[in-house]
Amino acid sequence: MSAPLRIAMVAGEASGDILGAGLLAELKRRFPDLQAEGIGGELMQAEGFHSLFPMERLSVMGLTEVLGRLPELLGIRRQLVQRWRAAPPDLVIGIDAPDFTLRLERKLHDAGINTVHYVSPSVWAWRRKRVEGIKRSTDLMLTLFPFEADFYRDNQQRVAFVGHPLADQFPLEPDTQAARQALGVTEDACIIALLPGSRGGEVGRLAPPFLQAARLLYSRRPEVEFLIPAANQARFDSLQRLIQTEFSDLPVRLVLKQSDQVMTASNAILIASGTATLEALFCKKPMVVAYKMAPLTYRIISSLVKSRWISLPNLLAQDTLVPEILQDAVTPERLCDELEYWLSDSEACLQLTTAYTQIHQSLRGGASQRAADAVEALLRDKQVLL
């Protein structure tokens, strides 16, 4: 092709901005005159991306917030559809934010525009019939995890497993002593990291049983110390109030952010299910995964979920590497017992580290390069590139 390659991209949050910037940098290396526009953050814009709307306008969490902003979100999507139907780009890439981007992709795909979706929604876990809508919306799915790619292949969707960018950021062998020095932790301390989530609801449901389990463990093992990384200032303040009023007897220290350092410095981790469990895996630490939802939400979700596991370490291994404790089973006694198992069985911890390392290696290798390879192959198959 003689004209510059024109790509439209839409990212809805900070994690998507990271993925988009990495993919843009790799595509620009291959196609120096690349033109890219859509919605992206500072990192994408630093790669020469033209953002038509502030990315923050798409960063909406929670049903109430979405409903309040729905007219604006629909208006943004309508403007993007009109713009790109009038002057079709060679490719549209939606990055995560599936409620917004997949519907956008569907409208543009129906208009004959090539579309890619980067980061699979959890269709493999629940509401699996959504894959049919995805197949009608996208020419290519880029997944972060291999088990997701297997699911799409089984459903006849063109897919490429590209790996996870975080896997390249974490070293294969964590430096525990350096993390301890950075946090002011003594070299031989027995440290338990407590990560009860980043959202207010998660912390409200999980912080009390986590700290009760910590108290029980402390009564059994007086040498243990506890570190809690707060995701933001609001979480820090709420956790500080809880500790001061109900758990002032515990040797527990709050730090603002620094979750990677805290996990790397720890001997074991008690953690809410979520992306942080992947980071704990990269830190090569034994963990106990827990989660609680509102009772009605749990009944609805549990009736829909088809996956045997919920935590990323177990999903990636397709095996029960770490305990998962859910809902009413989240008791101080159960959490404490599971933590104590990891503290007392060094052979089990060694086997776990071996499994973690194999998973870590499988996710490394340059996600942006793999994603660009798959995008370039699609464009050649579509004869956009000759």
Order of alpha helices (4+ residues) and beta strands (2+ residues): beta-alpha-beta-alpha-beta-alpha-beta-alpha-beta-alpha-beta-alpha-beta-alpha-alpha-beta-alpha-beta-alpha-beta-alpha-beta-alpha-beta-alpha-alpha-beta-alpha-alpha-alpha
